[in-house]
Amino acid sequence: MNCKDCWEKLDRYVDRELTDAELYEVKRHLEDCPHCEDLYRLQLNLRRVVKVCCDQGAAPEHLRSRLRQILF
């Protein structure tokens, strides 16, 4: 797997939507590629921040619901 292939699957990797074979390929690539690992960590942290912000009730419920559908 190269970086481009990894980037294309990273969202689904974070969302745990890959097949076992794809999961294994992405995981191996992330172990060997610091740049892709950084992108993966960035995505995880961004999703956590959005989740925390949505759970605090600061945004209207319709917006929070829509963000949950998109991100989780």
CHARMM internal coordinates of N, CA and C (Angstrom, degrees):
IC EDIT
DIST 1 N 1 CA 1.4562
DIST 1 CA 1 C 1.5220
ANGL 1 N 1 CA 1 C 108.29
DIST 1 C 2 N 1.3286
ANGL 1 CA 1 C 2 N 115.81
DIHE 1 N 1 CA 1 C 2 N 138.98
DIST 2 N 2 CA 1.4557
ANGL 1 C 2 N 2 CA 120.36
DIHE 1 CA 1 C 2 N 2 CA 175.84
DIST 2 CA 2 C 1.5342
ANGL 2 N 2 CA 2 C 108.90
DIHE 1 C 2 N 2 CA 2 C -105.48
DIST 2 C 3 N 1.3269
ANGL 2 CA 2 C 3 N 115.96
DIHE 2 N 2 CA 2 C 3 N 176.50
DIST 3 N 3 CA 1.4645
ANGL 2 C 3 N 3 CA 120.54
DIHE 2 CA 2 C 3 N 3 CA -176.32
DIST 3 CA 3 C 1.5300
ANGL 3 N 3 CA 3 C 111.58
DIHE 2 C 3 N 3 CA 3 C -62.01
DIST 3 C 4 N 1.2993
ANGL 3 CA 3 C 4 N 117.60
DIHE 3 N 3 CA 3 C 4 N -42.49
DIST 4 N 4 CA 1.4698
ANGL 3 C 4 N 4 CA 120.54
DIHE 3 CA 3 C 4 N 4 CA -179.09
DIST 4 CA 4 C 1.5308
ANGL 4 N 4 CA 4 C 110.83
DIHE 3 C 4 N 4 CA 4 C -59.19
DIST 4 C 5 N 1.3189
ANGL 4 CA 4 C 5 N 116.57
DIHE 4 N 4 CA 4 C 5 N -45.12
DIST 5 N 5 CA 1.4696
ANGL 4 C 5 N 5 CA 120.47
DIHE 4 CA 4 C 5 N 5 CA 177.72
DIST 5 CA 5 C 1.5290
ANGL 5 N 5 CA 5 C 111.04
DIHE 4 C 5 N 5 CA 5 C -61.47
DIST 5 C 6 N 1.3158
ANGL 5 CA 5 C 6 N 115.42
DIHE 5 N 5 CA 5 C 6 N -40.61
DIST 6 N 6 CA 1.4617
ANGL 5 C 6 N 6 CA 120.48
DIHE 5 CA 5 C 6 N 6 CA 179.84
DIST 6 CA 6 C 1.5261
ANGL 6 N 6 CA 6 C 110.40
DIHE 5 C 6 N 6 CA 6 C -63.96
DIST 6 C 7 N 1.3297
ANGL 6 CA 6 C 7 N 117.20
DIHE 6 N 6 CA 6 C 7 N -46.82
DIST 7 N 7 CA 1.4634
ANGL 6 C 7 N 7 CA 120.86
DIHE 6 CA 6 C 7 N 7 CA -179.35
DIST 7 CA 7 C 1.5187
ANGL 7 N 7 CA 7 C 111.10
DIHE 6 C 7 N 7 CA 7 C -59.24
DIST 7 C 8 N 1.3226
ANGL 7 CA 7 C 8 N 116.45
DIHE 7 N 7 CA 7 C 8 N -38.53
DIST 8 N 8 CA 1.4587
ANGL 7 C 8 N 8 CA 120.47
DIHE 7 CA 7 C 8 N 8 CA -178.80
DIST 8 CA 8 C 1.5275
ANGL 8 N 8 CA 8 C 111.98
DIHE 7 C 8 N 8 CA 8 C -66.72
DIST 8 C 9 N 1.3175
ANGL 8 CA 8 C 9 N 117.29
DIHE 8 N 8 CA 8 C 9 N -24.50
DIST 9 N 9 CA 1.4675
ANGL 8 C 9 N 9 CA 121.24
DIHE 8 CA 8 C 9 N 9 CA -177.82
DIST 9 CA 9 C 1.5279
ANGL 9 N 9 CA 9 C 113.10
DIHE 8 C 9 N 9 CA 9 C -104.81
DIST 9 C 10 N 1.3129
ANGL 9 CA 9 C 10 N 116.89
DIHE 9 N 9 CA 9 C 10 N -3.77
DIST 10 N 10 CA 1.4537
ANGL 9 C 10 N 10 CA 119.91
DIHE 9 CA 9 C 10 N 10 CA -172.26
DIST 10 CA 10 C 1.5265
ANGL 10 N 10 CA 10 C 113.22
DIHE 9 C 10 N 10 CA 10 C -62.45
DIST 10 C 11 N 1.3255
ANGL 10 CA 10 C 11 N 117.94
DIHE 10 N 10 CA 10 C 11 N -41.89
DIST 11 N 11 CA 1.4682
ANGL 10 C 11 N 11 CA 119.65
DIHE 10 CA 10 C 11 N 11 CA 178.31
DIST 11 CA 11 C 1.5236
ANGL 11 N 11 CA 11 C 110.93
DIHE 10 C 11 N 11 CA 11 C -59.98
DIST 11 C 12 N 1.3096
ANGL 11 CA 11 C 12 N 116.12
DIHE 11 N 11 CA 11 C 12 N -45.32
DIST 12 N 12 CA 1.4660
ANGL 11 C 12 N 12 CA 119.71
DIHE 11 CA 11 C 12 N 12 CA -179.39
DIST 12 CA 12 C 1.5251
ANGL 12 N 12 CA 12 C 110.63
DIHE 11 C 12 N 12 CA 12 C -69.72
DIST 12 C 13 N 1.3245
ANGL 12 CA 12 C 13 N 117.77
DIHE 12 N 12 CA 12 C 13 N -30.20
DIST 13 N 13 CA 1.4656
ANGL 12 C 13 N 13 CA 121.38
DIHE 12 CA 12 C 13 N 13 CA 175.79
DIST 13 CA 13 C 1.5318
ANGL 13 N 13 CA 13 C 109.60
DIHE 12 C 13 N 13 CA 13 C -64.28
DIST 13 C 14 N 1.3243
ANGL 13 CA 13 C 14 N 115.70
DIHE 13 N 13 CA 13 C 14 N -47.64
DIST 14 N 14 CA 1.4645
ANGL 13 C 14 N 14 CA 120.35
DIHE 13 CA 13 C 14 N 14 CA 179.29
DIST 14 CA 14 C 1.5207
ANGL 14 N 14 CA 14 C 110.59
DIHE 13 C 14 N 14 CA 14 C -61.66
DIST 14 C 15 N 1.3219
ANGL 14 CA 14 C 15 N 116.15
DIHE 14 N 14 CA 14 C 15 N -37.81
DIST 15 N 15 CA 1.4667
ANGL 14 C 15 N 15 CA 121.01
DIHE 14 CA 14 C 15 N 15 CA -179.18
DIST 15 CA 15 C 1.5243
ANGL 15 N 15 CA 15 C 113.28
DIHE 14 C 15 N 15 CA 15 C -83.40
DIST 15 C 16 N 1.3232
ANGL 15 CA 15 C 16 N 116.77
DIHE 15 N 15 CA 15 C 16 N -0.25
DIST 16 N 16 CA 1.4656
ANGL 15 C 16 N 16 CA 123.05
DIHE 15 CA 15 C 16 N 16 CA -179.51
DIST 16 CA 16 C 1.5276
ANGL 16 N 16 CA 16 C 111.68
DIHE 15 C 16 N 16 CA 16 C 58.52
DIST 16 C 17 N 1.3293
ANGL 16 CA 16 C 17 N 114.97
DIHE 16 N 16 CA 16 C 17 N 45.91
DIST 17 N 17 CA 1.4645
ANGL 16 C 17 N 17 CA 121.02
DIHE 16 CA 16 C 17 N 17 CA -178.83
DIST 17 CA 17 C 1.5234
ANGL 17 N 17 CA 17 C 112.91
DIHE 16 C 17 N 17 CA 17 C -111.70
DIST 17 C 18 N 1.3128
ANGL 17 CA 17 C 18 N 118.57
DIHE 17 N 17 CA 17 C 18 N 13.70
DIST 18 N 18 CA 1.4613
ANGL 17 C 18 N 18 CA 122.13
DIHE 17 CA 17 C 18 N 18 CA -178.66
DIST 18 CA 18 C 1.5267
ANGL 18 N 18 CA 18 C 111.17
DIHE 17 C 18 N 18 CA 18 C -93.74
DIST 18 C 19 N 1.3114
ANGL 18 CA 18 C 19 N 114.86
DIHE 18 N 18 CA 18 C 19 N 157.27
DIST 19 N 19 CA 1.4605
ANGL 18 C 19 N 19 CA 119.20
DIHE 18 CA 18 C 19 N 19 CA 171.74
DIST 19 CA 19 C 1.5215
ANGL 19 N 19 CA 19 C 108.22
DIHE 18 C 19 N 19 CA 19 C -68.95
DIST 19 C 20 N 1.2980
ANGL 19 CA 19 C 20 N 117.13
DIHE 19 N 19 CA 19 C 20 N 166.47
DIST 20 N 20 CA 1.4643
ANGL 19 C 20 N 20 CA 120.59
DIHE 19 CA 19 C 20 N 20 CA 178.67
DIST 20 CA 20 C 1.5272
ANGL 20 N 20 CA 20 C 111.35
DIHE 19 C 20 N 20 CA 20 C -59.08
DIST 20 C 21 N 1.3296
ANGL 20 CA 20 C 21 N 116.71
DIHE 20 N 20 CA 20 C 21 N -41.03
DIST 21 N 21 CA 1.4641
ANGL 20 C 21 N 21 CA 120.40
DIHE 20 CA 20 C 21 N 21 CA -179.96
DIST 21 CA 21 C 1.5245
ANGL 21 N 21 CA 21 C 111.01
DIHE 20 C 21 N 21 CA 21 C -65.12
DIST 21 C 22 N 1.3330
ANGL 21 CA 21 C 22 N 117.26
DIHE 21 N 21 CA 21 C 22 N -43.44
DIST 22 N 22 CA 1.4652
ANGL 21 C 22 N 22 CA 120.50
DIHE 21 CA 21 C 22 N 22 CA 179.01
DIST 22 CA 22 C 1.5221
ANGL 22 N 22 CA 22 C 110.44
DIHE 21 C 22 N 22 CA 22 C -65.97
DIST 22 C 23 N 1.3077
ANGL 22 CA 22 C 23 N 116.06
DIHE 22 N 22 CA 22 C 23 N -41.23
DIST 23 N 23 CA 1.4583
ANGL 22 C 23 N 23 CA 121.30
DIHE 22 CA 22 C 23 N 23 CA 178.17
DIST 23 CA 23 C 1.5154
ANGL 23 N 23 CA 23 C 110.79
DIHE 22 C 23 N 23 CA 23 C -57.03
DIST 23 C 24 N 1.3146
ANGL 23 CA 23 C 24 N 116.27
DIHE 23 N 23 CA 23 C 24 N -46.34
DIST 24 N 24 CA 1.4544
ANGL 23 C 24 N 24 CA 121.57
DIHE 23 CA 23 C 24 N 24 CA 179.43
DIST 24 CA 24 C 1.5323
ANGL 24 N 24 CA 24 C 111.23
DIHE 23 C 24 N 24 CA 24 C -61.69
DIST 24 C 25 N 1.3379
ANGL 24 CA 24 C 25 N 116.84
DIHE 24 N 24 CA 24 C 25 N -44.31
DIST 25 N 25 CA 1.4696
ANGL 24 C 25 N 25 CA 120.82
DIHE 24 CA 24 C 25 N 25 CA -178.85
DIST 25 CA 25 C 1.5300
ANGL 25 N 25 CA 25 C 111.36
DIHE 24 C 25 N 25 CA 25 C -62.91
DIST 25 C 26 N 1.3203
ANGL 25 CA 25 C 26 N 116.27
DIHE 25 N 25 CA 25 C 26 N -45.91
DIST 26 N 26 CA 1.4658
ANGL 25 C 26 N 26 CA 119.69
DIHE 25 CA 25 C 26 N 26 CA -178.99
DIST 26 CA 26 C 1.5263
ANGL 26 N 26 CA 26 C 109.63
DIHE 25 C 26 N 26 CA 26 C -66.07
DIST 26 C 27 N 1.3183
ANGL 26 CA 26 C 27 N 116.86
DIHE 26 N 26 CA 26 C 27 N -43.97
DIST 27 N 27 CA 1.4658
ANGL 26 C 27 N 27 CA 120.47
DIHE 26 CA 26 C 27 N 27 CA -179.93
DIST 27 CA 27 C 1.5200
ANGL 27 N 27 CA 27 C 111.13
DIHE 26 C 27 N 27 CA 27 C -58.95
DIST 27 C 28 N 1.3125
ANGL 27 CA 27 C 28 N 116.99
DIHE 27 N 27 CA 27 C 28 N -44.95
DIST 28 N 28 CA 1.4735
ANGL 27 C 28 N 28 CA 120.41
DIHE 27 CA 27 C 28 N 28 CA 178.40
DIST 28 CA 28 C 1.5200
ANGL 28 N 28 CA 28 C 111.23
DIHE 27 C 28 N 28 CA 28 C -62.39
DIST 28 C 29 N 1.3332
ANGL 28 CA 28 C 29 N 116.40
DIHE 28 N 28 CA 28 C 29 N -42.32
DIST 29 N 29 CA 1.4585
ANGL 28 C 29 N 29 CA 119.22
DIHE 28 CA 28 C 29 N 29 CA 179.79
DIST 29 CA 29 C 1.5285
ANGL 29 N 29 CA 29 C 110.72
DIHE 28 C 29 N 29 CA 29 C -63.32
DIST 29 C 30 N 1.3295
ANGL 29 CA 29 C 30 N 116.50
DIHE 29 N 29 CA 29 C 30 N -43.15
DIST 30 N 30 CA 1.4604
ANGL 29 C 30 N 30 CA 119.92
DIHE 29 CA 29 C 30 N 30 CA -179.93
DIST 30 CA 30 C 1.5245
ANGL 30 N 30 CA 30 C 111.87
DIHE 29 C 30 N 30 CA 30 C -62.15
DIST 30 C 31 N 1.3136
ANGL 30 CA 30 C 31 N 117.00
DIHE 30 N 30 CA 30 C 31 N -34.06
DIST 31 N 31 CA 1.4650
ANGL 30 C 31 N 31 CA 120.85
DIHE 30 CA 30 C 31 N 31 CA 178.32
DIST 31 CA 31 C 1.5253
ANGL 31 N 31 CA 31 C 111.90
DIHE 30 C 31 N 31 CA 31 C -66.57
DIST 31 C 32 N 1.3334
ANGL 31 CA 31 C 32 N 116.16
DIHE 31 N 31 CA 31 C 32 N -28.98
DIST 32 N 32 CA 1.4579
ANGL 31 C 32 N 32 CA 120.78
DIHE 31 CA 31 C 32 N 32 CA -175.80
DIST 32 CA 32 C 1.5234
ANGL 32 N 32 CA 32 C 114.46
DIHE 31 C 32 N 32 CA 32 C -102.12
DIST 32 C 33 N 1.3285
ANGL 32 CA 32 C 33 N 118.21
DIHE 32 N 32 CA 32 C 33 N -7.06
DIST 33 N 33 CA 1.4673
ANGL 32 C 33 N 33 CA 120.82
DIHE 32 CA 32 C 33 N 33 CA -173.61
DIST 33 CA 33 C 1.5289
ANGL 33 N 33 CA 33 C 110.38
DIHE 32 C 33 N 33 CA 33 C -127.16
DIST 33 C 34 N 1.3189
ANGL 33 CA 33 C 34 N 117.34
DIHE 33 N 33 CA 33 C 34 N 101.42
DIST 34 N 34 CA 1.4713
ANGL 33 C 34 N 34 CA 119.93
DIHE 33 CA 33 C 34 N 34 CA -178.86
DIST 34 CA 34 C 1.5277
ANGL 34 N 34 CA 34 C 113.47
DIHE 33 C 34 N 34 CA 34 C -59.99
DIST 34 C 35 N 1.3199
ANGL 34 CA 34 C 35 N 117.56
DIHE 34 N 34 CA 34 C 35 N -35.37
DIST 35 N 35 CA 1.4661
ANGL 34 C 35 N 35 CA 120.33
DIHE 34 CA 34 C 35 N 35 CA -179.62
DIST 35 CA 35 C 1.5311
ANGL 35 N 35 CA 35 C 110.93
DIHE 34 C 35 N 35 CA 35 C -64.25
DIST 35 C 36 N 1.3022
ANGL 35 CA 35 C 36 N 117.50
DIHE 35 N 35 CA 35 C 36 N -47.57
DIST 36 N 36 CA 1.4692
ANGL 35 C 36 N 36 CA 120.77
DIHE 35 CA 35 C 36 N 36 CA 178.77
DIST 36 CA 36 C 1.5282
ANGL 36 N 36 CA 36 C 111.08
DIHE 35 C 36 N 36 CA 36 C -67.39
DIST 36 C 37 N 1.3108
ANGL 36 CA 36 C 37 N 116.68
DIHE 36 N 36 CA 36 C 37 N -35.69
DIST 37 N 37 CA 1.4643
ANGL 36 C 37 N 37 CA 120.89
DIHE 36 CA 36 C 37 N 37 CA 176.24
DIST 37 CA 37 C 1.5309
ANGL 37 N 37 CA 37 C 109.72
DIHE 36 C 37 N 37 CA 37 C -61.31
DIST 37 C 38 N 1.3287
ANGL 37 CA 37 C 38 N 117.14
DIHE 37 N 37 CA 37 C 38 N -41.09
DIST 38 N 38 CA 1.4607
ANGL 37 C 38 N 38 CA 121.02
DIHE 37 CA 37 C 38 N 38 CA 177.13
DIST 38 CA 38 C 1.5313
ANGL 38 N 38 CA 38 C 111.08
DIHE 37 C 38 N 38 CA 38 C -62.01
DIST 38 C 39 N 1.3216
ANGL 38 CA 38 C 39 N 117.09
DIHE 38 N 38 CA 38 C 39 N -42.94
DIST 39 N 39 CA 1.4669
ANGL 38 C 39 N 39 CA 120.47
DIHE 38 CA 38 C 39 N 39 CA 178.44
DIST 39 CA 39 C 1.5296
ANGL 39 N 39 CA 39 C 110.85
DIHE 38 C 39 N 39 CA 39 C -63.45
DIST 39 C 40 N 1.3091
ANGL 39 CA 39 C 40 N 115.86
DIHE 39 N 39 CA 39 C 40 N -40.35
DIST 40 N 40 CA 1.4674
ANGL 39 C 40 N 40 CA 121.11
DIHE 39 CA 39 C 40 N 40 CA 177.52
DIST 40 CA 40 C 1.5312
ANGL 40 N 40 CA 40 C 110.12
DIHE 39 C 40 N 40 CA 40 C -61.17
DIST 40 C 41 N 1.3114
ANGL 40 CA 40 C 41 N 117.27
DIHE 40 N 40 CA 40 C 41 N -47.87
DIST 41 N 41 CA 1.4756
ANGL 40 C 41 N 41 CA 121.35
DIHE 40 CA 40 C 41 N 41 CA 179.62
DIST 41 CA 41 C 1.5291
ANGL 41 N 41 CA 41 C 110.74
DIHE 40 C 41 N 41 CA 41 C -62.17
DIST 41 C 42 N 1.3288
ANGL 41 CA 41 C 42 N 116.72
DIHE 41 N 41 CA 41 C 42 N -39.50
DIST 42 N 42 CA 1.4574
ANGL 41 C 42 N 42 CA 120.95
DIHE 41 CA 41 C 42 N 42 CA 177.77
DIST 42 CA 42 C 1.5264
ANGL 42 N 42 CA 42 C 110.55
DIHE 41 C 42 N 42 CA 42 C -60.68
DIST 42 C 43 N 1.3200
ANGL 42 CA 42 C 43 N 117.27
DIHE 42 N 42 CA 42 C 43 N -45.55
DIST 43 N 43 CA 1.4598
ANGL 42 C 43 N 43 CA 120.37
DIHE 42 CA 42 C 43 N 43 CA 178.66
DIST 43 CA 43 C 1.5262
ANGL 43 N 43 CA 43 C 111.73
DIHE 42 C 43 N 43 CA 43 C -62.33
DIST 43 C 44 N 1.3206
ANGL 43 CA 43 C 44 N 116.25
DIHE 43 N 43 CA 43 C 44 N -43.69
DIST 44 N 44 CA 1.4693
ANGL 43 C 44 N 44 CA 119.36
DIHE 43 CA 43 C 44 N 44 CA 178.50
DIST 44 CA 44 C 1.5288
ANGL 44 N 44 CA 44 C 111.19
DIHE 43 C 44 N 44 CA 44 C -60.30
DIST 44 C 45 N 1.3238
ANGL 44 CA 44 C 45 N 115.90
DIHE 44 N 44 CA 44 C 45 N -46.26
DIST 45 N 45 CA 1.4630
ANGL 44 C 45 N 45 CA 119.81
DIHE 44 CA 44 C 45 N 45 CA -178.27
DIST 45 CA 45 C 1.5248
ANGL 45 N 45 CA 45 C 111.76
DIHE 44 C 45 N 45 CA 45 C -66.92
DIST 45 C 46 N 1.3136
ANGL 45 CA 45 C 46 N 117.64
DIHE 45 N 45 CA 45 C 46 N -38.54
DIST 46 N 46 CA 1.4552
ANGL 45 C 46 N 46 CA 120.97
DIHE 45 CA 45 C 46 N 46 CA 177.65
DIST 46 CA 46 C 1.5321
ANGL 46 N 46 CA 46 C 110.53
DIHE 45 C 46 N 46 CA 46 C -62.06
DIST 46 C 47 N 1.3024
ANGL 46 CA 46 C 47 N 116.89
DIHE 46 N 46 CA 46 C 47 N -43.91
DIST 47 N 47 CA 1.4655
ANGL 46 C 47 N 47 CA 120.53
DIHE 46 CA 46 C 47 N 47 CA 178.87
DIST 47 CA 47 C 1.5245
ANGL 47 N 47 CA 47 C 111.16
DIHE 46 C 47 N 47 CA 47 C -64.21
DIST 47 C 48 N 1.3241
ANGL 47 CA 47 C 48 N 116.87
DIHE 47 N 47 CA 47 C 48 N -38.38
DIST 48 N 48 CA 1.4663
ANGL 47 C 48 N 48 CA 119.80
DIHE 47 CA 47 C 48 N 48 CA 177.97
DIST 48 CA 48 C 1.5250
ANGL 48 N 48 CA 48 C 111.31
DIHE 47 C 48 N 48 CA 48 C -64.08
DIST 48 C 49 N 1.3379
ANGL 48 CA 48 C 49 N 116.55
DIHE 48 N 48 CA 48 C 49 N -43.47
DIST 49 N 49 CA 1.4585
ANGL 48 C 49 N 49 CA 120.81
DIHE 48 CA 48 C 49 N 49 CA 179.56
DIST 49 CA 49 C 1.5214
ANGL 49 N 49 CA 49 C 110.45
DIHE 48 C 49 N 49 CA 49 C -61.98
DIST 49 C 50 N 1.3121
ANGL 49 CA 49 C 50 N 116.84
DIHE 49 N 49 CA 49 C 50 N -46.13
DIST 50 N 50 CA 1.4634
ANGL 49 C 50 N 50 CA 120.31
DIHE 49 CA 49 C 50 N 50 CA 179.24
DIST 50 CA 50 C 1.5251
ANGL 50 N 50 CA 50 C 110.27
DIHE 49 C 50 N 50 CA 50 C -61.85
DIST 50 C 51 N 1.3268
ANGL 50 CA 50 C 51 N 116.93
DIHE 50 N 50 CA 50 C 51 N -42.32
DIST 51 N 51 CA 1.4669
ANGL 50 C 51 N 51 CA 120.19
DIHE 50 CA 50 C 51 N 51 CA 179.98
DIST 51 CA 51 C 1.5265
ANGL 51 N 51 CA 51 C 110.75
DIHE 50 C 51 N 51 CA 51 C -62.45
DIST 51 C 52 N 1.3162
ANGL 51 CA 51 C 52 N 116.90
DIHE 51 N 51 CA 51 C 52 N -45.10
DIST 52 N 52 CA 1.4635
ANGL 51 C 52 N 52 CA 120.42
DIHE 51 CA 51 C 52 N 52 CA 179.78
DIST 52 CA 52 C 1.5258
ANGL 52 N 52 CA 52 C 110.27
DIHE 51 C 52 N 52 CA 52 C -62.57
DIST 52 C 53 N 1.3082
ANGL 52 CA 52 C 53 N 116.49
DIHE 52 N 52 CA 52 C 53 N -44.74
DIST 53 N 53 CA 1.4719
ANGL 52 C 53 N 53 CA 120.04
DIHE 52 CA 52 C 53 N 53 CA 179.61
DIST 53 CA 53 C 1.5232
ANGL 53 N 53 CA 53 C 111.18
DIHE 52 C 53 N 53 CA 53 C -63.02
DIST 53 C 54 N 1.3102
ANGL 53 CA 53 C 54 N 116.82
DIHE 53 N 53 CA 53 C 54 N -40.40
DIST 54 N 54 CA 1.4674
ANGL 53 C 54 N 54 CA 120.13
DIHE 53 CA 53 C 54 N 54 CA -179.98
DIST 54 CA 54 C 1.5165
ANGL 54 N 54 CA 54 C 111.25
DIHE 53 C 54 N 54 CA 54 C -67.99
DIST 54 C 55 N 1.3109
ANGL 54 CA 54 C 55 N 117.13
DIHE 54 N 54 CA 54 C 55 N -35.01
DIST 55 N 55 CA 1.4595
ANGL 54 C 55 N 55 CA 120.77
DIHE 54 CA 54 C 55 N 55 CA -177.80
DIST 55 CA 55 C 1.5221
ANGL 55 N 55 CA 55 C 113.16
DIHE 54 C 55 N 55 CA 55 C -76.26
DIST 55 C 56 N 1.3268
ANGL 55 CA 55 C 56 N 117.74
DIHE 55 N 55 CA 55 C 56 N -11.92
DIST 56 N 56 CA 1.4570
ANGL 55 C 56 N 56 CA 120.32
DIHE 55 CA 55 C 56 N 56 CA -179.44
DIST 56 CA 56 C 1.5176
ANGL 56 N 56 CA 56 C 112.66
DIHE 55 C 56 N 56 CA 56 C -83.95
DIST 56 C 57 N 1.2998
ANGL 56 CA 56 C 57 N 116.67
DIHE 56 N 56 CA 56 C 57 N -6.22
DIST 57 N 57 CA 1.4526
ANGL 56 C 57 N 57 CA 119.65
DIHE 56 CA 56 C 57 N 57 CA 177.49
DIST 57 CA 57 C 1.5147
ANGL 57 N 57 CA 57 C 114.60
DIHE 56 C 57 N 57 CA 57 C 78.18
DIST 57 C 58 N 1.3195
ANGL 57 CA 57 C 58 N 118.47
DIHE 57 N 57 CA 57 C 58 N 9.95
DIST 58 N 58 CA 1.4539
ANGL 57 C 58 N 58 CA 121.10
DIHE 57 CA 57 C 58 N 58 CA -178.62
DIST 58 CA 58 C 1.5255
ANGL 58 N 58 CA 58 C 112.56
DIHE 57 C 58 N 58 CA 58 C -72.62
DIST 58 C 59 N 1.3194
ANGL 58 CA 58 C 59 N 116.98
DIHE 58 N 58 CA 58 C 59 N -29.76
DIST 59 N 59 CA 1.4605
ANGL 58 C 59 N 59 CA 121.09
DIHE 58 CA 58 C 59 N 59 CA -179.76
DIST 59 CA 59 C 1.5264
ANGL 59 N 59 CA 59 C 109.54
DIHE 58 C 59 N 59 CA 59 C -96.04
DIST 59 C 60 N 1.3357
ANGL 59 CA 59 C 60 N 116.75
DIHE 59 N 59 CA 59 C 60 N 151.87
DIST 60 N 60 CA 1.4649
ANGL 59 C 60 N 60 CA 118.97
DIHE 59 CA 59 C 60 N 60 CA 176.03
DIST 60 CA 60 C 1.5329
ANGL 60 N 60 CA 60 C 111.03
DIHE 59 C 60 N 60 CA 60 C -59.46
DIST 60 C 61 N 1.3108
ANGL 60 CA 60 C 61 N 115.53
DIHE 60 N 60 CA 60 C 61 N 149.43
DIST 61 N 61 CA 1.4642
ANGL 60 C 61 N 61 CA 120.19
DIHE 60 CA 60 C 61 N 61 CA -175.57
DIST 61 CA 61 C 1.5163
ANGL 61 N 61 CA 61 C 112.62
DIHE 60 C 61 N 61 CA 61 C -57.27
DIST 61 C 62 N 1.3267
ANGL 61 CA 61 C 62 N 119.64
DIHE 61 N 61 CA 61 C 62 N -39.68
DIST 62 N 62 CA 1.4670
ANGL 61 C 62 N 62 CA 120.83
DIHE 61 CA 61 C 62 N 62 CA -179.48
DIST 62 CA 62 C 1.5303
ANGL 62 N 62 CA 62 C 111.38
DIHE 61 C 62 N 62 CA 62 C -63.20
DIST 62 C 63 N 1.3247
ANGL 62 CA 62 C 63 N 117.45
DIHE 62 N 62 CA 62 C 63 N -35.69
DIST 63 N 63 CA 1.4591
ANGL 62 C 63 N 63 CA 121.07
DIHE 62 CA 62 C 63 N 63 CA 177.59
DIST 63 CA 63 C 1.5278
ANGL 63 N 63 CA 63 C 110.40
DIHE 62 C 63 N 63 CA 63 C -71.47
DIST 63 C 64 N 1.3086
ANGL 63 CA 63 C 64 N 117.53
DIHE 63 N 63 CA 63 C 64 N -43.19
DIST 64 N 64 CA 1.4597
ANGL 63 C 64 N 64 CA 120.93
DIHE 63 CA 63 C 64 N 64 CA 178.82
DIST 64 CA 64 C 1.5185
ANGL 64 N 64 CA 64 C 110.95
DIHE 63 C 64 N 64 CA 64 C -61.75
DIST 64 C 65 N 1.3144
ANGL 64 CA 64 C 65 N 116.26
DIHE 64 N 64 CA 64 C 65 N -42.48
DIST 65 N 65 CA 1.4606
ANGL 64 C 65 N 65 CA 120.64
DIHE 64 CA 64 C 65 N 65 CA 178.92
DIST 65 CA 65 C 1.5178
ANGL 65 N 65 CA 65 C 110.88
DIHE 64 C 65 N 65 CA 65 C -61.87
DIST 65 C 66 N 1.3017
ANGL 65 CA 65 C 66 N 116.43
DIHE 65 N 65 CA 65 C 66 N -44.93
DIST 66 N 66 CA 1.4792
ANGL 65 C 66 N 66 CA 120.68
DIHE 65 CA 65 C 66 N 66 CA -179.53
DIST 66 CA 66 C 1.5190
ANGL 66 N 66 CA 66 C 110.56
DIHE 65 C 66 N 66 CA 66 C -64.44
DIST 66 C 67 N 1.3035
ANGL 66 CA 66 C 67 N 118.70
DIHE 66 N 66 CA 66 C 67 N -42.16
DIST 67 N 67 CA 1.4653
ANGL 66 C 67 N 67 CA 121.50
DIHE 66 CA 66 C 67 N 67 CA 178.47
DIST 67 CA 67 C 1.5265
ANGL 67 N 67 CA 67 C 110.92
DIHE 66 C 67 N 67 CA 67 C -63.25
DIST 67 C 68 N 1.3198
ANGL 67 CA 67 C 68 N 117.30
DIHE 67 N 67 CA 67 C 68 N -40.52
DIST 68 N 68 CA 1.4639
ANGL 67 C 68 N 68 CA 119.61
DIHE 67 CA 67 C 68 N 68 CA 177.09
DIST 68 CA 68 C 1.5218
ANGL 68 N 68 CA 68 C 111.47
DIHE 67 C 68 N 68 CA 68 C -60.72
DIST 68 C 69 N 1.3312
ANGL 68 CA 68 C 69 N 117.08
DIHE 68 N 68 CA 68 C 69 N -40.92
DIST 69 N 69 CA 1.4528
ANGL 68 C 69 N 69 CA 120.83
DIHE 68 CA 68 C 69 N 69 CA 178.10
DIST 69 CA 69 C 1.5256
ANGL 69 N 69 CA 69 C 111.65
DIHE 68 C 69 N 69 CA 69 C -61.92
DIST 69 C 70 N 1.3122
ANGL 69 CA 69 C 70 N 116.19
DIHE 69 N 69 CA 69 C 70 N -40.79
DIST 70 N 70 CA 1.4555
ANGL 69 C 70 N 70 CA 121.10
DIHE 69 CA 69 C 70 N 70 CA -177.28
DIST 70 CA 70 C 1.5268
ANGL 70 N 70 CA 70 C 111.45
DIHE 69 C 70 N 70 CA 70 C -74.71
DIST 70 C 71 N 1.3105
ANGL 70 CA 70 C 71 N 117.01
DIHE 70 N 70 CA 70 C 71 N -43.47
DIST 71 N 71 CA 1.4634
ANGL 70 C 71 N 71 CA 121.01
DIHE 70 CA 70 C 71 N 71 CA -170.33
DIST 71 CA 71 C 1.5245
ANGL 71 N 71 CA 71 C 114.57
DIHE 70 C 71 N 71 CA 71 C -93.77
DIST 71 C 72 N 1.2895
ANGL 71 CA 71 C 72 N 117.78
DIHE 71 N 71 CA 71 C 72 N -26.04
DIST 72 N 72 CA 1.4577
ANGL 71 C 72 N 72 CA 118.32
DIHE 71 CA 71 C 72 N 72 CA -174.01
DIST 72 CA 72 C 1.4835
ANGL 72 N 72 CA 72 C 108.19
DIHE 71 C 72 N 72 CA 72 C -123.69
END
COOR INIT
IC SEED 1 N 1 CA 1 C
IC BUILD
